[in-house]
Each structure stands twice: as C-alpha cells, then as structure tokens.
Amino acid sequence: MKWPLPLSHDRLDDGAVSLRSYEPGDAEELYSALCDDRVWEHIPRTAPADFGTLDADIGAAVASGTWLTFTVRRERTVVGRTSLIWDPAEPGGVEIGGTQFTPAVWGTGINGRAKTLLIREVFANGAEWIRFRTDERNLRSAAAIRKLGATDLGVRQDTIVRRDGSTRRSRFFRLDPPE
C-alpha cells in the first residue's frame, strides 16, 4: 500500500521542537520518556514492558502501511511521539493521533508545536482534511485539539476497545485547510 501523501520531509523542525520519522534506535529513549502510568491512562493497550516491546508495537503499526510515526524532541531530548494515520476508505485526509508525551512537557506547548508542524506539512502536501480523536474521558487531550482550531464533531461510539473491555466512545474533531 502506498502512502497517500508525498510528504516533503521526514524531519520537521521549528527551532525548539523537531519531529523525525521514528527509527528503532529511538526506542530506548522514547520508552524512558513514556514510562509513566499517566501517559497510558487513555491508551487502549497496556504500557509496554520494555523498550523492545515499544519498538515492536511501533514497527507493527508502521509496517501496516497506514501509519507514519514520528519521534518528537525538544532540543535534543526525546519527549514523545505522534503519528499520521491513513484510512484507505477515506483517502482525502489523514488522522493525527497515537500521540504521547512525557508528563514533564504537558502544558508547555510542545504538543501544539509538534501538531502544528504536522498540520502544515500535511496540508502543504494535498490533504483535504485532518481528523483527530480522543477518548471522551480525556479532557486534556480534547482541550489541546480545540486549541489547534479543529471543529468538535461530538462524541460517538468508536471501534477501539479499552483495556477494561468496553468499546471506547471517542470525541472526533476535523480541521480543514486554511483558506
């Protein structure tokens, strides 16, 4: 399966925050950044036991051909990850998701800066829309998505199964290209 957007860069940078295509060599530092239970609170699967498991999980998603995962750095320090997710049934756009940051950078604007870099790149390469989604219970994530200017489409049943076995209700958002 061919990735739908011809992304111009595999590294995006705004001077303080950079995103680079995930590489297995990032796994150990990324695992260290994300090994806090709060990071995994709204994630459907359990936290990986070690950096090898984290690498395998990311590798499997990327190998599916529908995910591009980026390691996020503040200056030279790995602080998290985010992904572009493509659904072949909806080829006009992509979802930005799979985002996790170390709690040390929560509330610092790093998430917004990283997402802004991705948003610019995605729209510059022809996407008609960008989707975001978050668990209905993740109010912090929903607030961050609203700050990006995305339109709240409301809560609806999702296909994602939570760790407790319940089917997640997700809040969906849409962002259209600037005019």
N, C-alpha and C positions, 0 to 999 in steps of 0.2 A: 504494500500500500504506500503510495507517495504522499508525503506531507503536502497539504493543500496550499500553503503559503510559502513563497520563495523568500524566507527570511534573509535579510541582508547581512545580519551579523550573528555570530554565535557568542559574542560578548557585547554587553550593553553597559554603559558607564556614564554616570553624571558627575564624576569627580570624587564623590564620597561613597557612593553605593555602586556596586557593579554586579552584573549577572553574567555568568558564564555557563555554557552548556555543561551539565553535570558529567563528571568523569569519575570512575571508580576510586581514583586517588583522593577524591573529596570526602569519601565515606567516613573515615575516622573522625575528621574534624567536624563534619556535619552531625554525626552521631553525638559527639560531645556537646554540640550546641543545642540539640533537641532532646537530650536525656533528662527532661523534667516532665513529670506527670501532667502538669497543666497544659503542655504543648499537645498532648494526645487526648485531652478531655473530649473533644467533639469529633475525633477521627474514628471511623468505623472499626478499624483493626487495632489490635493491641500494639503498644510500643515495641519496636524490635529489641531483641535481647542483646544485640551487639552490632558493631558497625558492618560486619559481613552480611547480616540479615537485612539491614537497612539498604546496603548496596544491592543485594539480590532483589529486594522489593522494587527499588527504583529501576533496576535493569530490566525487570519483567515488564513494568509499565512502558518503558521506552521501547522495548522490543516489540510491543504490540503494534507499533506504528502510529498510534493515536496520541501519544504523549511526548512532549519535549520538556524535560526538566532542567531547571537552572539552579545552580548554587549561587546564593546571594552572599555578598561580602560587604562589610562596612570597612572601608580602607582595605586591609589585607586579611581581616578576620572573618571567617565563615560565621554567619549569623542565622542562616536559614535556607529555605528552598521555596521555589514556586514553579508552576508548570503551565504550559499551554496544552489544552486537551481538545482534540478534534473528534467530532462525531460525523462519520461519513454520511449519515442520514440527514445531517444539517450542514451541508458544505459551505454555506455562506459566511460562517464565522467560527469562532473558537471560544472555548471557556478558559478563563484564567482561574486556576484552582490548585489543589494539592499544596497549598501554601502553609508553611510552618516557620515560625521564628522563635529563637531563644527568648524567654521572658525578659532578659536583660535589655532587649531593644523594643519591647512593647511600649507603645505610647510615644516613641521618639520620632515617628515619621518615616522610618526605614521602609515599612510595608508600603506606604503610599508612594514613596520614591521608586521602589522596585516595580510596583504595578504600573506607575506612570511610564517608566522606560518600556515595559512590555506593551502597554496600550499604544504608545507612539509607533513602535515597531510593527505591531500587528496591523494597525490602520494604514501605515505607510506601504504595507505590502498587500493591500487589497481586501482586507476583511470588511464585510458589510455590517458586522455587529460583534460585540463581545458579551459573553454571558458570565455571570458569577453566581455561585450558590453557596449557601451555608446552612448548617443545621438551624432549625428555628430557635433553638435554645442558645445559640452562640451570638449573643447580643453585641459583643465586642467586635466580632467579625462583620456583622451586618452594618454597624456604625462606620467601620473603616471603608466598606464598599460604598456606602452612601457618600462619603467624603470624596470619592472619585467622580461623582456626578452620575452614577448609574441610577436608572429608574427601577424602583422597587416594584416587582411584578406580583408580590404576595407570596403566601405560603401554600404549598401543595404537596401531596404525597409524592415521595421520591421512590426510586428503586434501590437505594442504598440501605443496607441492613446495618443497624447499630450493633455494637458489641453485646448489648443486652438481648439481642434477637429481635427487637422491634424494627419496623420499617421506618426509616427516617422521614420526617416532614421537613422539607427544605424551603428556605426563603430564596427565591430566584430574583436576579437583577439583570438588566440589559443596559448596555452602553452602546450608543450609535456613534459613528464617526463625527468629528467636529465639522461644522459647515463652513 
